[in-house]
Structure formats: C-alpha cells, structure tokens
Amino acid sequence: MRFDTLVAIALVFIPFSLTSIGGGAAIVAGIQHETVTVHAWVNSREFLDLFAVSRAAPGPGMMLATVIGWKVAGWLGAFVATLALFVPSSMLCYSVFKLTNHHRDKKWHRAMREGLAPVGIGLIIAGVLSLFRLADGGVTAFVIAGLSGVILYFAPRFPVLGVLALGGLAAMLASTLSTWVSAL
C-alpha cells in the first residue's frame, strides 16, 4: 500500500468530519460522490454493500468510512479513515462547546443552534436521495420510504422494526405483482 493512498483517504474524510452537521447521515452523499465518482475506489454496488455492512455492524452509525478505508487500503486504511472522520469533528465539537457553553442563554447562541438544524436536515435528505439513486429501487422504493416516513411522523411510537417489516412486505408484494404482470 502506498503512502499517497492513505493521505488521499485522510483528505477525503477530514472535510466530511468538519461538515457533518446533522450527524453521519448528512455526509453519505458526499462520501458516495468522492469514493465512487471522484476516486473510483469502489463502484456503486460496492458502495451500497459497504453502506449496508456499516449500518448492520455494532458501533457508531458512520462506520462507512472505516469499511471504505479497509476496502481501499486494508487495516491501516480503515484506521486512517476512522481517525480522519471522527477526530477532527470531535475536537471541533469539544472546542466549540468549551468556548460557547457559558453563552447558551444568549440569543445569538440559540439562533446558531436553530439555524444549523435545516442545514443538517437538507444534508440528510441529500444522502437519502444519493442512496436511492444508487440502489435504483424505482418508484416502489420511493413510495415505501414515503409511507414509512408518514407512519413514523404520525405515529412516532410505532415500532421501527414494524415499519421495516411492513416495508419488506410491501416490497415483496410489489415484486410479486410485477412478476405476475410481466408473465401475462
């Protein structure tokens, strides 16, 4: 493995670390663009597979950087990608908290917190749309995701596993109907 590959991994993930307003889901679209389109470290299918593995694995939800680093440069790549994604943002959060905590009752502090919320939501939506494009689930996937969002919005205490089960059943039903229609 070459040193420049490790540097490239760090240079991809450090900026995402510092701009992950809204959490890890907010940077999925950017990571997908950089790793699939710009650097061609993985293809679209591999990215989706690595995303699924990172979400299923125990630990932080953004282990995507770790598995991409591992895919690109082995264990050292996983280590570099993980540090590049988690250390800068952790240091930034700690510093901002230390500098602004005693101002938390002031108007500007509240405006700053509330002003960043829409930015985070927009970045999360961009990540979701990026995954939809890669998965190529079509209209069915959008309808199932939309209905899942409606269920969770209007019934926030509805079990998430129930939503996943209903989504899976809906996808199976749609696939079966599609097969029957094409057989006619």
C-alpha positions in Angstrom: 0.0 0.0 0.0 1.2 3.4 -0.9 1.5 6.4 1.5 -0.3 8.7 -1.0 -3.4 6.4 -0.8 -3.5 6.9 3.0 -3.1 10.6 2.5 -5.9 10.6 -0.1 -8.2 8.7 2.4 -7.5 11.3 5.1 -8.0 14.2 2.7 -11.4 12.8 1.7 -12.7 12.1 5.2 -11.3 15.1 7.2 -13.5 17.7 5.4 -16.6 15.5 5.8 -15.8 15.2 9.5 -15.8 19.0 9.8 -19.0 19.5 7.8 -21.1 16.6 9.2 -23.8 18.9 10.6 -26.8 16.7 11.3 -24.7 13.6 12.0 -23.2 10.9 9.8 -26.2 10.6 7.6 -25.6 14.1 6.4 -22.4 13.2 4.6 -23.4 10.0 2.9 -24.0 11.8 -0.4 -20.6 13.4 -0.3 -18.8 10.2 0.7 -20.6 8.4 -2.2 -19.5 11.1 -4.7 -15.9 11.1 -3.6 -15.4 7.4 -3.3 -17.4 6.3 -6.3 -17.2 9.1 -8.8 -14.1 11.1 -8.0 -11.6 8.5 -6.7 -13.2 5.3 -8.1 -12.2 3.4 -5.0 -15.5 1.4 -5.2 -18.3 1.1 -7.7 -21.9 1.9 -6.9 -22.9 -1.6 -6.0 -19.9 -2.0 -3.7 -20.7 1.3 -2.0 -24.3 0.1 -1.3 -22.9 -3.1 0.1 -20.4 -1.3 2.3 -23.1 1.1 3.5 -25.3 -1.9 4.4 -22.4 -3.6 6.3 -21.5 -0.4 8.1 -25.1 0.1 9.3 -25.5 -3.5 10.4 -22.3 -3.6 12.3 -22.3 -2.6 16.0 -20.8 0.7 16.9 -21.2 4.2 15.5 -23.6 4.6 12.6 -20.9 6.1 10.4 -18.6 3.1 10.2 -18.9 3.6 6.5 -15.6 5.4 6.5 -13.9 2.5 8.2 -15.1 -0.1 5.8 -14.3 2.1 2.8 -10.8 2.7 4.2 -10.4 -1.1 4.7 -11.6 -1.8 1.2 -9.1 0.7 -0.3 -6.0 0.2 1.9 -6.6 -2.7 4.3 -6.5 -2.3 8.1 -4.2 0.8 8.0 -6.7 2.4 5.6 -9.5 1.6 8.0 -7.6 3.1 10.9 -6.8 6.3 8.9 -10.3 6.7 7.6 -11.8 6.2 11.1 -9.5 8.8 12.7 -10.0 11.2 9.8 -13.7 11.1 10.2 -14.1 11.1 14.0 -11.1 13.0 15.4 -11.5 16.4 13.7 -15.2 16.7 14.4 -14.8 15.6 18.0 -12.1 18.2 18.5 -14.2 20.9 16.9 -17.3 20.0 19.0 -15.3 20.0 22.2 -13.7 23.3 21.3 -17.0 25.0 20.3 -18.7 23.7 23.5 -15.9 25.0 25.7 -15.9 28.4 24.0 -19.7 28.9 23.8 -21.2 27.0 26.7 -21.3 30.0 29.0 -23.3 31.9 26.3 -26.0 29.3 25.9 -28.7 31.6 27.2 -27.9 34.4 24.7 -30.0 35.0 21.6 -27.1 34.5 19.2 -26.3 31.1 20.6 -29.9 29.9 20.2 -30.1 31.4 16.7 -26.9 29.5 15.8 -28.3 26.2 17.1 -31.6 26.6 15.4 -30.1 27.9 12.2 -28.0 24.8 11.8 -30.9 22.4 12.1 -32.3 23.0 8.5 -28.7 22.6 7.1 -28.5 19.2 8.8 -31.9 18.1 7.6 -31.0 19.1 4.0 -27.8 17.2 4.1 -29.5 14.1 5.4 -32.1 14.3 2.6 -29.3 14.6 0.0 -27.7 11.5 1.5 -31.0 9.6 1.3 -31.5 10.7 -2.4 -28.0 9.6 -3.2 -28.6 6.1 -1.8 -31.9 5.9 -3.7 -30.2 6.7 -7.0 -27.5 4.1 -6.4 -30.0 1.4 -5.3 -32.2 2.0 -8.4 -35.3 0.9 -6.5 -37.6 2.9 -8.7 -41.0 4.3 -7.8 -41.7 1.4 -5.4 -38.8 2.3 -3.2 -39.8 6.0 -3.0 -43.4 5.0 -2.2 -42.3 2.6 0.5 -39.9 5.1 2.0 -42.5 7.9 1.9 -45.1 5.7 3.6 -42.6 4.7 6.2 -41.9 8.4 6.9 -45.6 9.1 7.1 -46.1 6.3 9.6 -43.2 7.5 11.8 -44.4 11.1 11.6 -48.0 10.5 12.6 -47.2 7.5 15.0 -43.8 8.2 16.4 -44.1 5.4 18.9 -44.8 2.9 16.2 -42.0 0.2 16.4 -39.3 0.8 13.9 -39.0 -3.0 13.3 -42.7 -2.9 12.5 -42.0 -0.2 9.8 -39.2 -2.3 8.4 -41.4 -5.4 8.3 -44.2 -3.5 6.6 -41.7 -2.1 4.1 -40.3 -5.6 3.4 -43.8 -7.0 2.9 -44.7 -4.1 0.6 -41.5 -4.7 -1.5 -42.3 -8.4 -1.7 -45.9 -7.7 -2.8 -44.7 -5.2 -5.4 -42.1 -7.7 -6.7 -44.7 -10.5 -6.9 -47.2 -8.2 -8.7 -44.5 -7.1 -11.1 -43.7 -10.7 -11.9 -47.3 -11.6 -12.4 -48.0 -8.6 -14.7 -44.9 -9.4 -16.8 -45.9 -13.0 -17.1 -49.3 -12.0 -18.7 
